[in-house]
Amino acid sequence: MMNIRIKDILYRLKIILICWKYGISKFKINDDLSISVEGDVRLYGCGLYKIPLTFRYVSGSFYCSQNKLTTLDGCPTSVGVDFHCHNNRLTSLNGCPITVGGNFLCHYNPLGSPNGLLGSGLSGCPETIGGEFYCNNCNLWNFDGLPEFFEQKIDILDNPLGEVYDLFNRDPRCIYWMMEYDVIRGSDIIRDRLEEVFYTLELDIPKNIDFKNYNLIF
């Protein structure tokens, strides 16, 4: 029993030292040894391969961008303002917050692949985002992983998926129906299913549809 208590004290001391190292001053150590923070957490550009602590709640913004992260394990489950994990080596968003009060930025990560073997795309992304979703330059091929009724601004420029989104003038209403009708299958797009999305949204179907990254299957 005494050994367990000593280990707990030593671990709490380790948490305090790590918080001091990264300038985290207003924090609370929870019973499960995760920490909750009042204000921002700034871990960007630190050369990190993993998050050094286990966070639960951060009232401000959480910055872990411009590192060498391959996982978001340890990130808070809830962030009051913005969450920044861009410019890392992430192939998955698993471990990111469930709720983000402001913007969610995960651009410049190798998240996607046409067959899902090299990256899991947007799976694991937050359930609630209060601001905008930035995921440009992530090699995304489909919308899989977004919340079911996602209808807010999303930046998917410089992804293969961008040329499909542009067909609908970047109207986020198309996202649900693209997934519902199973329009995109790997690097193939099923034309009659794509047209069904246009019909559902009462939009005109473009006369000439030609994709650079996808095969249009008739």
KEDO-45613 format. One record per atom (N, C-alpha, C, O): atom name; x, y, z; residue number from 0. Coordinates in steps of 0.02 Angstrom, whole numbers, plus 50000, padded with zeros to 5 digits. Layout:
N
   atomo      c1      c2      c3   num
      CA       X       Y       Z   NUM
...
***
This chain:
218
   atomo      c1      c2      c3   num
       N   50042   49940   50000     0
      CA   50000   50000   50000     0
       C   50044   50063   50000     0
       O   50030   50111   49964     0
       N   50096   50061   50040     1
      CA   50142   50118   50044     1
       C   50177   50129   49977     1
       O   50187   50186   49956     1
       N   50197   50073   49943     2
      CA   50231   50079   49879     2
       C   50186   50111   49827     2
       O   50209   50150   49786     2
       N   50121   50093   49828     3
      CA   50073   50122   49781     3
       C   50068   50197   49793     3
       O   50067   50236   49745     3
       N   50065   50217   49856     4
      CA   50059   50289   49872     4
       C   50122   50327   49850     4
       O   50117   50383   49825     4
       N   50180   50298   49860     5
      CA   50242   50330   49839     5
       C   50244   50338   49763     5
       O   50264   50391   49738     5
       N   50223   50286   49727     6
      CA   50221   50290   49654     6
       C   50174   50346   49631     6
       O   50188   50382   49583     6
       N   50117   50352   49666     7
      CA   50068   50403   49649     7
       C   50098   50473   49660     7
       O   50090   50517   49618     7
       N   50131   50482   49715     8
      CA   50162   50547   49731     8
       C   50216   50564   49680     8
       O   50221   50620   49656     8
       N   50257   50514   49663     9
      CA   50310   50525   49614     9
       C   50282   50543   49546     9
       O   50309   50585   49510     9
       N   50228   50509   49527    10
      CA   50198   50523   49462    10
       C   50167   50593   49460    10
       O   50172   50628   49410    10
       N   50136   50613   49515    11
      CA   50108   50680   49519    11
       C   50164   50733   49515    11
       O   50155   50785   49483    11
       N   50220   50718   49546    12
      CA   50277   50764   49541    12
       C   50302   50768   49469    12
       O   50320   50822   49446    12
       N   50302   50711   49435    13
      CA   50323   50710   49365    13
       C   50276   50753   49322    13
       O   50298   50790   49278    13
       N   50211   50749   49336    14
      CA   50162   50789   49300    14
       C   50175   50863   49311    14
       O   50175   50903   49263    14
       N   50188   50882   49373    15
      CA   50201   50952   49389    15
       C   50263   50977   49352    15
       O   50263   51033   49325    15
       N   50316   50937   49350    16
      CA   50377   50957   49316    16
       C   50366   50965   49241    16
       O   50393   51011   49210    16
       N   50327   50920   49211    17
      CA   50312   50925   49139    17
       C   50271   50987   49125    17
       O   50282   51022   49075    17
       N   50223   51002   49168    18
      CA   50182   51063   49160    18
       C   50225   51125   49163    18
       O   50218   51171   49122    18
       N   50271   51127   49210    19
      CA   50316   51184   49214    19
       C   50359   51190   49151    19
       O   50370   51245   49125    19
       N   50382   51134   49126    20
      CA   50425   51133   49066    20
       C   50390   51166   49007    20
       O   50421   51201   48968    20
       N   50324   51153   49000    21
      CA   50288   51179   48942    21
       C   50245   51240   48958    21
       O   50201   51259   48920    21
       N   50259   51270   49015    22
      CA   50225   51334   49031    22
       C   50152   51327   49049    22
       O   50114   51374   49040    22
       N   50132   51269   49073    23
      CA   50062   51258   49093    23
       C   50058   51273   49168    23
       O   50084   51236   49209    23
       N   50024   51328   49185    24
      CA   50025   51350   49255    24
       C   49959   51337   49292    24
       O   49960   51318   49350    24
       N   49903   51346   49259    25
      CA   49838   51338   49292    25
       C   49809   51269   49275    25
       O   49771   51262   49227    25
       N   49828   51219   49313    26
      CA   49805   51151   49298    26
       C   49783   51116   49362    26
       O   49803   51135   49418    26
       N   49743   51065   49353    27
      CA   49720   51023   49408    27
       C   49735   50951   49390    27
       O   49721   50928   49335    27
       N   49764   50914   49437    28
      CA   49776   50843   49427    28
       C   49715   50805   49451    28
       O   49697   50808   49509    28
       N   49683   50769   49405    29
      CA   49622   50732   49421    29
       C   49638   50665   49455    29
       O   49696   50644   49456    29
       N   49587   50633   49481    30
      CA   49597   50570   49517    30
       C   49630   50516   49473    30
       O   49667   50473   49497    30
       N   49614   50518   49407    31
      CA   49643   50468   49362    31
       C   49712   50489   49335    31
       O   49739   50458   49290    31
       N   49739   50544   49364    32
      CA   49804   50572   49346    32
       C   49805   50604   49277    32
       O   49859   50619   49251    32
       N   49747   50616   49249    33
      CA   49743   50661   49192    33
       C   49743   50732   49219    33
       O   49736   50741   49279    33
       N   49751   50782   49176    34
      CA   49750   50850   49200    34
       C   49699   50892   49162    34
       O   49687   50882   49103    34
       N   49669   50939   49197    35
      CA   49624   50988   49167    35
       C   49658   51056   49173    35
       O   49690   51071   49224    35
       N   49652   51097   49121    36
      CA   49690   51159   49117    36
       C   49644   51218   49104    36
       O   49600   51215   49061    36
       N   49655   51272   49140    37
      CA   49622   51335   49127    37
       C   49668   51377   49082    37
       O   49724   51392   49102    37
       N   49644   51394   49023    38
      CA   49686   51432   48976    38
       C   49710   51387   48920    38
       O   49682   51334   48908    38
       N   49763   51410   48885    39
      CA   49790   51374   48828    39
       C   49844   51324   48848    39
       O   49876   51330   48899    39
       N   49852   51274   48805    40
      CA   49909   51228   48809    40
       C   49947   51233   48744    40
       O   49920   51221   48691    40
       N   50011   51252   48748    41
      CA   50052   51264   48689    41
       C   50109   51214   48685    41
       O   50161   51221   48719    41
       N   50100   51163   48644    42
      CA   50151   51111   48636    42
       C   50176   51109   48564    42
       O   50203   51059   48542    42
       N   50167   51164   48527    43
      CA   50185   51163   48456    43
       C   50261   51173   48447    43
       O   50294   51208   48485    43
       N   50286   51141   48394    44
      CA   50356   51149   48377    44
       C   50405   51125   48428    44
       O   50459   51153   48436    44
       N   50387   51072   48465    45
      CA   50430   51047   48519    45
       C   50466   50982   48500    45
       O   50501   50953   48541    45
       N   50457   50960   48439    46
      CA   50488   50897   48417    46
       C   50458   50836   48449    46
       O   50491   50784   48456    46
       N   50395   50840   48470    47
      CA   50363   50785   48507    47
       C   50344   50727   48461    47
       O   50320   50737   48405    47
       N   50354   50666   48486    48
      CA   50330   50606   48452    48
       C   50265   50582   48483    48
       O   50229   50542   48454    48
       N   50251   50606   48544    49
      CA   50188   50589   48577    49
       C   50171   50645   48627    49
       O   50215   50683   48648    49
       N   50108   50649   48646    50
      CA   50087   50699   48695    50
       C   50115   50679   48763    50
       O   50106   50622   48784    50
       N   50149   50724   48798    51
      CA   50186   50705   48859    51
       C   50143   50694   48921    51
       O   50168   50667   48971    51
       N   50080   50714   48918    52
      CA   50034   50705   48975    52
       C   49967   50680   48950    52
       O   49955   50677   48889    52
       N   49924   50661   48996    53
      CA   49856   50644   48978    53
       C   49810   50701   49000    53
       O   49802   50714   49059    53
       N   49780   50734   48951    54
      CA   49736   50791   48964    54
       C   49663   50769   48964    54
       O   49644   50723   48928    54
       N   49623   50803   49005    55
      CA   49551   50789   49005    55
       C   49512   50848   48975    55
       O   49475   50840   48927    55
       N   49520   50907   49005    56
      CA   49484   50967   48982    56
       C   49532   51026   48979    56
       O   49572   51036   49024    56
       N   49528   51064   48925    57
      CA   49567   51125   48917    57
       C   49518   51181   48899    57
       O   49483   51176   48849    57
       N   49515   51232   48940    58
      CA   49465   51285   48930    58
       C   49481   51330   48870    58
       O   49436   51358   48839    58
       N   49545   51338   48855    59
      CA   49566   51380   48799    59
       C   49578   51340   48736    59
       O   49539   51295   48719    59
       N   49633   51355   48702    60
      CA   49652   51319   48641    60
       C   49708   51268   48657    60
       O   49747   51278   48704    60
       N   49710   51215   48618    61
      CA   49761   51164   48626    61
       C   49802   51160   48562    61
       O   49776   51148   48508    61
       N   49868   51172   48570    62
      CA   49913   51173   48512    62
       C   49963   51115   48518    62
       O   50004   51114   48564    62
       N   49960   51068   48471    63
      CA   50011   51017   48468    63
       C   50036   51010   48396    63
       O   50060   50957   48375    63
       N   50031   51064   48359    64
      CA   50050   51065   48288    64
       C   50125   51070   48279    64
       O   50162   51086   48326    64
       N   50147   51056   48218    65
      CA   50218   51063   48199    65
       C   50264   51021   48243    65
       O   50316   51044   48267    65
       N   50243   50959   48253    66
      CA   50284   50910   48289    66
       C   50295   50849   48244    66
       O   50294   50854   48183    66
       N   50307   50792   48275    67
      CA   50317   50729   48238    67
       C   50268   50676   48263    67
       O   50284   50617   48265    67
       N   50209   50699   48283    68
      CA   50159   50654   48313    68
       C   50132   50605   48262    68
       O   50116   50623   48205    68
       N   50127   50542   48283    69
      CA   50094   50491   48243    69
       C   50029   50468   48277    69
       O   49992   50428   48249    69
       N   50016   50494   48336    70
      CA   49955   50478   48374    70
       C   49934   50538   48415    70
       O   49975   50580   48434    70
       N   49869   50543   48427    71
      CA   49842   50597   48469    71
       C   49823   50572   48538    71
       O   49786   50605   48575    71
       N   49847   50513   48556    72
      CA   49834   50487   48624    72
       C   49861   50537   48676    72
       O   49917   50562   48671    72
       N   49819   50551   48725    73
      CA   49837   50599   48777    73
       C   49806   50667   48768    73
       O   49806   50708   48814    73
       N   49778   50679   48709    74
      CA   49746   50744   48697    74
       C   49682   50750   48738    74
       O   49653   50699   48757    74
       N   49659   50811   48753    75
      CA   49599   50820   48793    75
       C   49537   50793   48758    75
       O   49534   50791   48697    75
       N   49487   50773   48797    76
      CA   49424   50752   48768    76
       C   49379   50811   48751    76
       O   49332   50805   48712    76
       N   49394   50869   48781    77
      CA   49355   50929   48769    77
       C   49401   50990   48769    77
       O   49442   50998   48814    77
       N   49392   51033   48719    78
      CA   49431   51095   48713    78
       C   49383   51153   48705    78
       O   49337   51151   48663    78
       N   49393   51205   48744    79
      CA   49346   51262   48744    79
       C   49350   51305   48683    79
       O   49299   51332   48661    79
       N   49410   51312   48653    80
      CA   49418   51356   48595    80
       C   49443   51314   48536    80
       O   49406   51270   48513    80
       N   49503   51326   48511    81
      CA   49528   51291   48451    81
       C   49572   51232   48468    81
       O   49603   51228   48521    81
       N   49574   51184   48421    82
      CA   49619   51128   48427    82
       C   49663   51125   48365    82
       O   49638   51120   48309    82
       N   49730   51127   48375    83
      CA   49779   51128   48321    83
       C   49822   51066   48323    83
       O   49861   51057   48369    83
       N   49816   51023   48272    84
      CA   49861   50965   48267    84
       C   49891   50961   48197    84
       O   49914   50907   48176    84
       N   49892   51015   48161    85
      CA   49916   51016   48092    85
       C   49992   51008   48089    85
       O   50027   51018   48139    85
       N   50016   50990   48030    86
      CA   50088   50982   48018    86
       C   50120   50931   48066    86
       O   50168   50946   48101    86
       N   50093   50871   48065    87
      CA   50121   50815   48102    87
       C   50126   50755   48054    87
       O   50129   50764   47993    87
       N   50128   50695   48082    88
      CA   50133   50634   48042    88
       C   50074   50588   48055    88
       O   50080   50527   48053    88
       N   50016   50618   48068    89
      CA   49957   50580   48087    89
       C   49925   50543   48028    89
       O   49915   50573   47975    89
       N   49910   50480   48038    90
      CA   49871   50442   47989    90
       C   49802   50427   48016    90
       O   49762   50393   47983    90
       N   49787   50452   48075    91
      CA   49722   50442   48107    91
       C   49708   50501   48154    91
       O   49754   50531   48182    91
       N   49644   50516   48162    92
      CA   49623   50568   48210    92
       C   49598   50538   48275    92
       O   49572   50573   48318    92
       N   49606   50473   48283    93
      CA   49586   50441   48346    93
       C   49626   50471   48404    93
       O   49686   50481   48400    93
       N   49590   50487   48457    94
      CA   49621   50518   48515    94
       C   49611   50593   48518    94
       O   49628   50624   48568    94
       N   49584   50623   48465    95
      CA   49572   50695   48466    95
       C   49511   50710   48509    95
       O   49474   50664   48527    95
       N   49499   50774   48525    96
      CA   49442   50791   48568    96
       C   49375   50769   48539    96
       O   49366   50767   48478    96
       N   49328   50753   48582    97
      CA   49260   50738   48561    97
       C   49223   50803   48545    97
       O   49183   50806   48498    97
       N   49238   50855   48584    98
      CA   49206   50920   48576    98
       C   49258   50975   48570    98
       O   49303   50980   48612    98
       N   49252   51017   48518    99
      CA   49296   51075   48509    99
       C   49251   51136   48502    99
       O   49208   51139   48458    99
       N   49260   51185   48546   100
      CA   49217   51243   48545   100
       C   49228   51290   48487   100
       O   49182   51324   48464   100
       N   49291   51292   48461   101
      CA   49307   51336   48405   101
       C   49325   51297   48344   101
       O   49289   51252   48323   101
       N   49382   51315   48313   102
      CA   49404   51283   48251   102
       C   49443   51220   48264   102
       O   49476   51212   48316   102
       N   49440   51174   48216   103
      CA   49478   51112   48219   103
       C   49525   51111   48159   103
       O   49502   51114   48102   103
       N   49591   51108   48171   104
      CA   49640   51113   48117   104
       C   49685   51052   48117   104
       O   49725   51042   48163   104
       N   49678   51012   48065   105
      CA   49719   50951   48059   105
       C   49754   50947   47992   105
       O   49775   50893   47972   105
       N   49761   51003   47957   106
      CA   49790   51003   47889   106
       C   49863   50982   47890   106
       O   49898   50984   47941   106
       N   49886   50963   47830   107
      CA   49956   50939   47822   107
       C   49972   50880   47866   107
       O   50021   50880   47904   107
       N   49930   50829   47862   108
      CA   49942   50763   47892   108
       C   49923   50710   47841   108
       O   49874   50720   47805   108
       N   49959   50655   47836   109
      CA   49943   50602   47787   109
       C   49885   50558   47810   109
       O   49894   50499   47822   109
       N   49826   50588   47815   110
      CA   49769   50553   47845   110
       C   49735   50503   47798   110
       O   49708   50453   47822   110
       N   49737   50516   47733   111
      CA   49696   50476   47689   111
       C   49733   50433   47639   111
       O   49794   50441   47629   111
       N   49696   50388   47608   112
      CA   49720   50348   47552   112
       C   49657   50319   47519   112
       O   49606   50310   47553   112
       N   49658   50304   47454   113
      CA   49597   50282   47421   113
       C   49568   50217   47448   113
       O   49507   50208   47448   113
       N   49610   50173   47472   114
      CA   49586   50108   47498   114
       C   49586   50104   47574   114
       O   49566   50053   47602   114
       N   49607   50158   47608   115
      CA   49606   50159   47680   115
       C   49662   50120   47713   115
       O   49662   50113   47774   115
       N   49710   50095   47674   116
      CA   49763   50054   47703   116
       C   49820   50096   47733   116
       O   49853   50075   47780   116
       N   49830   50156   47706   117
      CA   49886   50198   47729   117
       C   49864   50250   47780   117
       O   49905   50276   47818   117
       N   49800   50266   47781   118
      CA   49774   50315   47828   118
       C   49699   50305   47836   118
       O   49666   50281   47790   118
       N   49672   50321   47894   119
      CA   49601   50308   47908   119
       C   49556   50367   47893   119
       O   49499   50368   47914   119
       N   49582   50417   47856   120
      CA   49541   50474   47837   120
       C   49519   50515   47896   120
       O   49559   50531   47940   120
       N   49455   50534   47897   121
      CA   49429   50577   47949   121
       C   49398   50539   48007   121
       O   49368   50569   48052   121
       N   49406   50473   48008   122
      CA   49380   50433   48063   122
       C   49412   50456   48129   122
       O   49473   50467   48132   122
       N   49371   50462   48180   123
      CA   49396   50483   48245   123
       C   49394   50558   48255   123
       O   49415   50582   48308   123
       N   49369   50596   48205   124
      CA   49366   50669   48213   124
       C   49315   50688   48266   124
       O   49275   50646   48285   124
       N   49316   50750   48289   125
      CA   49269   50771   48342   125
       C   49196   50761   48322   125
       O   49178   50766   48264   125
       N   49155   50748   48372   126
      CA   49083   50743   48360   126
       C   49051   50812   48353   126
       O   49001   50821   48319   126
       N   49081   50861   48387   127
      CA   49055   50929   48386   127
       C   49112   50979   48375   127
       O   49162   50978   48411   127
       N   49103   51022   48325   128
      CA   49152   51075   48311   128
       C   49113   51141   48306   128
       O   49069   51148   48264   128
       N   49130   51188   48349   129
      CA   49093   51251   48350   129
       C   49112   51299   48295   129
       O   49071   51341   48276   129
       N   49173   51293   48269   130
      CA   49196   51339   48217   130
       C   49203   51304   48149   130
       O   49156   51271   48127   130
       N   49261   51311   48117   131
      CA   49272   51282   48052   131
       C   49320   51223   48056   131
       O   49359   51216   48103   131
       N   49316   51180   48005   132
      CA   49354   51119   48001   132
       C   49406   51127   47945   132
       O   49387   51135   47887   132
       N   49470   51126   47963   133
      CA   49523   51135   47913   133
       C   49561   51069   47905   133
       O   49596   51047   47951   133
       N   49554   51038   47847   134
      CA   49589   50975   47835   134
       C   49617   50973   47764   134
       O   49617   50920   47731   134
       N   49642   51029   47740   135
      CA   49672   51031   47674   135
       C   49740   50994   47675   135
       O   49771   50989   47728   135
       N   49761   50971   47617   136
      CA   49826   50936   47610   136
       C   49832   50875   47657   136
       O   49881   50868   47693   136
       N   49780   50833   47657   137
      CA   49781   50772   47698   137
       C   49770   50709   47657   137
       O   49760   50655   47684   137
       N   49773   50715   47590   138
      CA   49762   50658   47545   138
       C   49696   50623   47559   138
       O   49693   50561   47561   138
       N   49643   50662   47567   139
      CA   49577   50634   47582   139
       C   49541   50615   47518   139
       O   49541   50652   47468   139
       N   49509   50556   47519   140
      CA   49474   50530   47461   140
       C   49399   50524   47472   140
       O   49361   50516   47424   140
       N   49376   50528   47533   141
      CA   49304   50525   47547   141
       C   49288   50562   47612   141
       O   49333   50585   47647   141
       N   49223   50566   47626   142
      CA   49200   50602   47686   142
       C   49190   50556   47746   142
       O   49168   50579   47798   142
       N   49206   50493   47738   143
      CA   49193   50445   47792   143
       C   49227   50466   47856   143
       O   49286   50486   47857   143
       N   49190   50462   47910   144
      CA   49217   50481   47976   144
       C   49188   50546   48003   144
       O   49191   50558   48063   144
       N   49159   50587   47959   145
      CA   49127   50648   47983   145
       C   49063   50631   48020   145
       O   49032   50580   48005   145
       N   49042   50672   48068   146
      CA   48978   50661   48102   146
       C   48921   50654   48052   146
       O   48924   50685   47998   146
       N   48871   50615   48069   147
      CA   48819   50597   48020   147
       C   48785   50657   47987   147
       O   48776   50657   47926   147
       N   48768   50707   48025   148
      CA   48733   50764   47997   148
       C   48778   50826   47995   148
       O   48757   50881   48013   148
       N   48839   50816   47974   149
      CA   48888   50870   47969   149
       C   48867   50919   47914   149
       O   48862   50900   47856   149
       N   48853   50982   47933   150
      CA   48833   51032   47884   150
       C   48864   51100   47903   150
       O   48828   51148   47918   150
       N   48930   51103   47902   151
      CA   48963   51166   47917   151
       C   49023   51173   47870   151
       O   49039   51128   47832   151
       N   49054   51231   47872   152
      CA   49109   51244   47826   152
       C   49167   51197   47839   152
       O   49188   51187   47896   152
       N   49194   51167   47785   153
      CA   49251   51123   47790   153
       C   49300   51140   47734   153
       O   49279   51146   47676   153
       N   49363   51147   47751   154
      CA   49415   51164   47701   154
       C   49450   51100   47682   154
       O   49489   51072   47721   154
       N   49436   51075   47620   155
      CA   49469   51014   47596   155
       C   49508   51028   47532   155
       O   49515   50984   47490   155
       N   49533   51089   47525   156
      CA   49574   51106   47467   156
       C   49636   51062   47465   156
       O   49661   51039   47516   156
       N   49660   51050   47404   157
      CA   49722   51012   47394   157
       C   49716   50940   47421   157
       O   49765   50912   47445   157
       N   49656   50913   47416   158
      CA   49644   50842   47428   158
       C   49610   50815   47364   158
       O   49576   50852   47330   158
       N   49619   50751   47348   159
      CA   49581   50723   47292   159
       C   49506   50736   47300   159
       O   49471   50750   47251   159
       N   49481   50732   47362   160
      CA   49410   50743   47376   160
       C   49386   50812   47356   160
       O   49326   50822   47345   160
       N   49432   50860   47353   161
      CA   49413   50929   47338   161
       C   49378   50937   47272   161
       O   49333   50978   47265   161
       N   49397   50898   47221   162
      CA   49366   50906   47156   162
       C   49294   50881   47155   162
       O   49254   50904   47115   162
       N   49278   50835   47200   163
      CA   49209   50812   47206   163
       C   49168   50865   47242   163
       O   49112   50881   47221   163
       N   49195   50891   47295   164
      CA   49161   50943   47334   164
       C   49148   51005   47291   164
       O   49096   51038   47299   164
       N   49195   51021   47247   165
      CA   49187   51080   47204   165
       C   49128   51073   47157   165
       O   49099   51123   47136   165
       N   49109   51011   47139   166
      CA   49051   51001   47096   166
       C   48988   51031   47126   166
       O   48942   51052   47091   166
       N   48986   51032   47193   167
      CA   48928   51057   47229   167
       C   48939   51127   47257   167
       O   48905   51150   47303   167
       N   48989   51162   47227   168
      CA   49007   51230   47250   168
       C   49021   51231   47325   168
       O   49006   51281   47359   168
       N   49049   51176   47350   169
      CA   49069   51170   47420   169
       C   49010   51180   47468   169
       O   49017   51208   47522   169
       N   48953   51156   47446   170
      CA   48893   51159   47488   170
       C   48894   51098   47535   170
       O   48888   51042   47512   170
       N   48902   51108   47601   171
      CA   48910   51052   47647   171
       C   48849   51007   47651   171
       O   48853   50952   47679   171
       N   48792   51027   47623   172
      CA   48734   50983   47623   172
       C   48746   50920   47583   172
       O   48713   50869   47595   172
       N   48794   50922   47536   173
      CA   48806   50864   47495   173
       C   48842   50808   47533   173
       O   48840   50750   47512   173
       N   48874   50825   47589   174
      CA   48916   50777   47624   174
       C   48875   50718   47649   174
       O   48894   50660   47639   174
       N   48819   50732   47682   175
      CA   48777   50678   47708   175
       C   48754   50632   47652   175
       O   48757   50571   47658   175
       N   48731   50662   47597   176
      CA   48703   50622   47544   176
       C   48756   50584   47505   176
       O   48743   50530   47478   176
       N   48816   50612   47501   177
      CA   48871   50575   47469   177
       C   48885   50511   47507   177
       O   48897   50459   47477   177
       N   48884   50515   47573   178
      CA   48896   50455   47614   178
       C   48835   50409   47613   178
       O   48842   50348   47611   178
       N   48775   50439   47616   179
      CA   48713   50399   47618   179
       C   48706   50356   47555   179
       O   48685   50298   47559   179
       N   48722   50385   47497   180
      CA   48715   50349   47434   180
       C   48778   50311   47414   180
       O   48781   50280   47361   180
       N   48828   50312   47457   181
      CA   48889   50274   47445   181
       C   48918   50290   47376   181
       O   48931   50245   47336   181
       N   48927   50355   47363   182
      CA   48948   50379   47298   182
       C   49020   50361   47283   182
       O   49037   50340   47227   182
       N   49064   50368   47333   183
      CA   49136   50358   47322   183
       C   49157   50291   47350   183
       O   49145   50275   47408   183
       N   49189   50251   47307   184
      CA   49214   50186   47328   184
       C   49288   50182   47309   184
       O   49305   50166   47252   184
       N   49330   50196   47357   185
      CA   49401   50198   47342   185
       C   49417   50255   47294   185
       O   49404   50313   47310   185
       N   49444   50238   47237   186
      CA   49458   50289   47186   186
       C   49405   50289   47131   186
       O   49415   50320   47078   186
       N   49348   50256   47143   187
      CA   49293   50254   47095   187
       C   49235   50297   47120   187
       O   49221   50300   47179   187
       N   49201   50329   47073   188
      CA   49140   50366   47088   188
       C   49084   50337   47045   188
       O   49091   50332   46984   188
       N   49029   50318   47076   189
      CA   48973   50288   47041   189
       C   48928   50343   47014   189
       O   48898   50381   47053   189
       N   48923   50349   46948   190
      CA   48891   50407   46918   190
       C   48817   50413   46937   190
       O   48795   50467   46956   190
       N   48779   50358   46933   191
      CA   48707   50365   46948   191
       C   48695   50384   47021   191
       O   48646   50418   47036   191
       N   48739   50363   47066   192
      CA   48733   50382   47136   192
       C   48752   50455   47146   192
       O   48722   50491   47186   192
       N   48802   50477   47109   193
      CA   48822   50548   47111   193
       C   48764   50592   47087   193
       O   48749   50643   47117   193
       N   48733   50571   47032   194
      CA   48676   50609   47005   194
       C   48619   50611   47055   194
       O   48582   50661   47058   194
       N   48610   50558   47093   195
      CA   48556   50555   47142   195
       C   48566   50609   47196   195
       O   48517   50637   47221   195
       N   48628   50625   47212   196
      CA   48642   50678   47260   196
       C   48618   50745   47231   196
       O   48588   50785   47267   196
       N   48632   50757   47167   197
      CA   48609   50819   47135   197
       C   48534   50823   47136   197
       O   48506   50876   47150   197
       N   48499   50768   47119   198
      CA   48426   50767   47120   198
       C   48399   50782   47189   198
       O   48353   50821   47197   198
       N   48429   50751   47240   199
      CA   48406   50760   47309   199
       C   48412   50832   47331   199
       O   48368   50858   47366   199
       N   48466   50865   47311   200
      CA   48478   50934   47330   200
       C   48447   50984   47281   200
       O   48454   51045   47288   200
       N   48412   50957   47231   201
      CA   48379   50998   47180   201
       C   48428   51045   47145   201
       O   48415   51105   47136   201
       N   48485   51015   47126   202
      CA   48537   51052   47091   202
       C   48544   51025   47020   202
       O   48530   50967   47007   202
       N   48565   51068   46975   203
      CA   48577   51047   46906   203
       C   48640   51004   46902   203
       O   48690   51019   46933   203
       N   48636   50951   46862   204
      CA   48693   50908   46852   204
       C   48739   50939   46799   204
       O   48715   50955   46745   204
       N   48803   50948   46814   205
      CA   48848   50977   46764   205
       C   48848   50934   46700   205
       O   48843   50873   46703   205
       N   48854   50967   46643   206
      CA   48852   50932   46579   206
       C   48913   50887   46570   206
       O   48907   50830   46548   206
       N   48971   50913   46587   207
      CA   49032   50874   46579   207
       C   49065   50864   46647   207
       O   49090   50911   46679   207
       N   49066   50802   46669   208
      CA   49098   50785   46732   208
       C   49161   50744   46716   208
       O   49157   50689   46689   208
       N   49217   50772   46734   209
      CA   49281   50739   46720   209
       C   49326   50745   46781   209
       O   49341   50800   46804   209
       N   49347   50689   46808   210
      CA   49387   50689   46869   210
       C   49460   50675   46853   210
       O   49477   50636   46809   210
       N   49503   50708   46891   211
      CA   49575   50698   46884   211
       C   49599   50638   46926   211
       O   49644   50601   46905   211
       N   49569   50630   46985   212
      CA   49593   50580   47032   212
       C   49550   50518   47036   212
       O   49572   50467   47063   212
       N   49489   50520   47009   213
      CA   49442   50465   47016   213
       C   49423   50436   46948   213
       O   49430   50468   46896   213
       N   49401   50374   46951   214
      CA   49371   50341   46893   214
       C   49295   50350   46897   214
       O   49266   50330   46948   214
       N   49263   50377   46846   215
      CA   49191   50386   46846   215
       C   49160   50323   46816   215
       O   49168   50309   46757   215
       N   49124   50285   46858   216
      CA   49096   50221   46837   216
       C   49023   50230   46816   216
       O   48982   50257   46853   216
       N   49009   50208   46755   217
      CA   48941   50216   46728   217
       C   48898   50155   46743   217
       O   48839   50153   46724   217
***
